[in-house]
Amino acid sequence: MPVNTETSALRGRRREQEALDRLMRDVRAGQSRVLVLRGEAGAGKTALLDYLHEQATAGRVIRAAGVEPESEIAYAALQQLCAPLLGHLDRLAEPQRVALATAFGLSAGEPPEALLVGLAVLGLLAEAASEQPLVCVVDDVQWLDRMSEVILTFVARRLDAESVALVFGARSPGDEEILDGLPELRVEGLSDADARELLDLVLPGPVDARVRDRIVAETRGNPLALLELPRGLTPAELAFGFGGRSTTPLVSRVEEGFQRRIAALPADTRTLLLTAAVEPVGDVPLLWRAAERLGIGLDAAAPAEAAGLIEIGTRVRFRHPLVRSASRRSAEPTELRAVHRALAEVTDPQQDPDRRAWHRAHAALGPDEEVAAELEQSADRAMARGGRAAAAAFLTRAAELTPDQAKRTGRILSAAEARFAAGALADVSDLLAAAELGPLDPVQQAGAERLRAKAAFALNAGRAAGPPLLAAARRLEALDPVSARETYLAAIGAAVNAGRLGGDDLRRAATAARDVTPGGDPSGLLLAALTAWVLQGHAAAVPLFTRALAAVAVENDLDLAWLSGAVAHEVWDDAAFLTRTEQVVSYARTSGTLSLLQAALTFRATALIHTGRFADAAELLAEAEALGNVTGASPHPASTVILAAHRGHEEPALELIEALVRYAESDGLGWNLAVAGYSRAVLFNGLGQYPAALEAALEAARYEDLAVVQWALGELVEAAVRAGADSVAAGARDRLAARTSVVDTAWARGAQALADALTGPAGSVEEHYRTAVEQFGATRLSLQTARARLLYGEWLRREGRRADARDQLRAAHQAFTTMGAEGFAERAGRELAATGETVRKRTLGVREELTSQEAQIARLAVAGRTNPEIGAVLFLSPRTVEWHLRKIFTKLGISSRRELASALRDR
């Protein structure tokens, strides 16, 4: 961390100090707070963090900082931050304890997923804060290693009532967008008056007022620039404002100033400063051992300390991170290699093998198999700890140092796999291209092709991915039949996503896949089913879909989860759809699979919409959005649009639908155009705007989009009947019958009965309506049950059977109101009023008294979950769960968990 020797560093920072004082008051009062101090280099962020440290007299302070040479070492900053708290490790639940111990290399185990590590760190901070308020300071975020950045951002978004402050120092502008959305305090330049006073402290003598004004203007009140740029300049040079107007960026000019000061030091001092800059953790004994190897004495530090560039005490501390970078940039390559070599020689290979390997790699002048092998071992250790980005960095450097071409190729392929696993998809293609310059055996060629296909699909799962996936699948047929089937499946999946925007891509992919060697594994079965669906039609594919669904296991076939969920609609299997989405979310939470959870949450939200659990769906979508803020990946927007359509607020729903259309068209995802049309039809059917609903449903049902066409046909029948387009309604009914007649499920029978009731002859209408209500009632599709009751009630009212109509409409109105389907609720209310019944306003219930998070905690508590178990499900610390339960008890007027179930039922 930088040295703060200037007592004037907090000049003009009253606003920032008051903000930090408020933060500390809140933390002492039992609340958690997060704050990002954001400003350009030299703005005084570290000085403010030092001030916060000084003010935390009633609590404990732990600190960490990103260091540029450490940015490729997995968990480097996180381990630095958590090391003082590891005495609390035994208090964590076993999965979290094991995950954190594995991530930090304290024990061996399966590579931990980021979510489990994040939850473990959250619990560790909460346990430490249970004894006294805890202040966590993380400086120089721009140089955090990727895993530390992800975990700390996750923790920042989940802190609530633990008495923890998590405060970041982030350079702006920078690449740390992952912190976007967190509470922020901008650290700007000083006011002109404060800047002039600070400048006067370092000016060598009187300076013309106009020159002083120019210096203040050029530095924009940056404290470090004001203190550092005038150093070493003569009055004559200052007379022209730092030697003349410069277009060089301010940070570069400050670094150049440090370089000038470094250049004025004795040679041994420069080398010692370089050694300290390259050694990332500030280990003083290690520094002296390396200096001894370099033939440098202890007295070499004095000139650098006298110049205010470095401070060597219990740890090595630089005046500012720019001193570290200035020292490294000033060094010749031979000097830098010599320093790395010395550090490698004095680093314990047993205690710190990865840093030793990294130093050896930077000391190497040319290919070196011994060093490359060490880096490969470091990559293995990084992967075992879940550090995929670090493993990729180790492997990439190992490949560069590998003299044997075949080994080099293998290491490049491994680096590409690690980059893919780390989410650095843009790097995969270049690495694969490099690998293909060397000799690839058939297995390696198959692996490269498969990885290229996976990366293409991950980068764009729409039309752009289809042709390269198909080409890769064809090449893989002779190399690896299993990989070929999986790649063909991905190609068909991309074509399904492309939908109407994919032209003939879907048929082309299915035709090519038809001749591939069949397989009895889940991907092979699903491929055969989808191929039949494309080439032979829905009826021929149903038995194959059913067989494939039975074979897909959530925990073993995660890549197939999204496709199998859509297939469940094609066979009208609501139980499979609901159960699978629940299982995928559960597995993702339990395993901590961050890459899976976001998609799983959105799939599950869609399922919950069908069951009428809108509030629960909204909670999951909010969680998916929060995860996106951590990972940088936005959740799939379709579920949010479908939910908005069913809620029935016209303007916001239409805005989301139009945004989905733009997204679909820009990324070649025509399946989403079908979702947009379906959602617009739902919205307008709910609002009673049937001509608009008819137009939207016609567009949605124009193509046979997987799963969505099934939803769209139901909307089309209703909209067409209400808009007087009887022939259109009959055609949609017949299309629906072709899909429902080949399966035997309550969902299919209910959907068809409702379509027949809307379009059938008068003598059979009531029988069909009753069948629809009964069949939907046998499923968990509460939304469809309510809509069937609404349509039945409307028909009964038109038949003059007001009493019978009230029963159906009352049940529909109550269901829609409880769900939050306000458009349909208002429609049911109007119909109910037309029967002569007074429609009562909705009474306040649990959902309006408890927040959505409180309601979820209450349900989990009623289900018998302990506080740690609830915290694991919702990614909260047990202490926060306890705090929320106290609030829930107060709102419900109870005092214990034993009363919770009855209180929820009563209200």
Disulfide bonds with the S-S distance in Angstrom:
none
